[in-house]
Amino acid sequence: MRLHLDPTSCQAYGLCHEEAPNLVDLDEWGYAQPRGTDVPPGEQAAAEAAVRACPNAALRLAQR
């Protein structure tokens, strides 16, 4: 599973980082920065929660 970010949709709410701190960092302005595209084993639930938490649908999950 891969985590993708549409940077033009991100509005720096930081909710994705709250749900998945091991998968998403925030830059100095609070915008999401995924740590990588592949979701490691055991982090799938956190990735799904991060996608659901984003009010602008800037994150999405896709199969490899």
Contacts in CASP RR format, 6 or more apart in sequence:
PFRMAT RR
TARGET T0000
AUTHOR 0000-0000-0000
METHOD contacts of the structure
MODEL  1
MRLHLDPTSCQAYGLCHEEAPNLVDLDEWGYAQPRGTDVPPGEQAAAEAA
VRACPNAALRLAQR
1 38 0 8 1.000
1 39 0 8 1.000
1 44 0 8 1.000
1 47 0 8 1.000
1 61 0 8 1.000
1 62 0 8 1.000
1 63 0 8 1.000
1 64 0 8 1.000
2 37 0 8 1.000
2 38 0 8 1.000
2 39 0 8 1.000
2 61 0 8 1.000
2 62 0 8 1.000
2 63 0 8 1.000
2 64 0 8 1.000
3 23 0 8 1.000
3 24 0 8 1.000
3 34 0 8 1.000
3 36 0 8 1.000
3 37 0 8 1.000
3 38 0 8 1.000
3 39 0 8 1.000
3 47 0 8 1.000
3 50 0 8 1.000
3 51 0 8 1.000
3 59 0 8 1.000
3 60 0 8 1.000
3 61 0 8 1.000
4 34 0 8 1.000
4 37 0 8 1.000
4 59 0 8 1.000
4 60 0 8 1.000
4 61 0 8 1.000
4 62 0 8 1.000
5 32 0 8 1.000
5 33 0 8 1.000
5 34 0 8 1.000
5 58 0 8 1.000
5 59 0 8 1.000
6 57 0 8 1.000
6 58 0 8 1.000
6 59 0 8 1.000
6 60 0 8 1.000
7 31 0 8 1.000
7 32 0 8 1.000
7 58 0 8 1.000
9 56 0 8 1.000
9 57 0 8 1.000
9 58 0 8 1.000
10 31 0 8 1.000
10 32 0 8 1.000
10 54 0 8 1.000
10 56 0 8 1.000
10 58 0 8 1.000
11 55 0 8 1.000
11 56 0 8 1.000
11 58 0 8 1.000
12 26 0 8 1.000
12 29 0 8 1.000
12 30 0 8 1.000
12 31 0 8 1.000
12 32 0 8 1.000
13 54 0 8 1.000
13 55 0 8 1.000
13 56 0 8 1.000
14 26 0 8 1.000
14 30 0 8 1.000
14 32 0 8 1.000
15 50 0 8 1.000
15 53 0 8 1.000
15 54 0 8 1.000
15 55 0 8 1.000
16 24 0 8 1.000
16 32 0 8 1.000
16 50 0 8 1.000
16 51 0 8 1.000
16 53 0 8 1.000
16 54 0 8 1.000
16 58 0 8 1.000
16 59 0 8 1.000
17 24 0 8 1.000
17 25 0 8 1.000
17 26 0 8 1.000
17 32 0 8 1.000
17 50 0 8 1.000
18 53 0 8 1.000
19 46 0 8 1.000
19 49 0 8 1.000
19 50 0 8 1.000
19 52 0 8 1.000
19 53 0 8 1.000
20 43 0 8 1.000
20 46 0 8 1.000
20 47 0 8 1.000
20 49 0 8 1.000
20 50 0 8 1.000
22 35 0 8 1.000
22 40 0 8 1.000
22 43 0 8 1.000
22 46 0 8 1.000
23 34 0 8 1.000
23 35 0 8 1.000
23 36 0 8 1.000
23 39 0 8 1.000
23 43 0 8 1.000
23 46 0 8 1.000
23 47 0 8 1.000
23 50 0 8 1.000
24 32 0 8 1.000
24 33 0 8 1.000
24 34 0 8 1.000
24 35 0 8 1.000
24 50 0 8 1.000
24 59 0 8 1.000
25 32 0 8 1.000
25 33 0 8 1.000
25 34 0 8 1.000
25 35 0 8 1.000
26 32 0 8 1.000
26 33 0 8 1.000
27 33 0 8 1.000
32 58 0 8 1.000
32 59 0 8 1.000
34 59 0 8 1.000
38 64 0 8 1.000
39 47 0 8 1.000
39 61 0 8 1.000
47 61 0 8 1.000
48 61 0 8 1.000
50 59 0 8 1.000
51 59 0 8 1.000
51 60 0 8 1.000
51 61 0 8 1.000
END
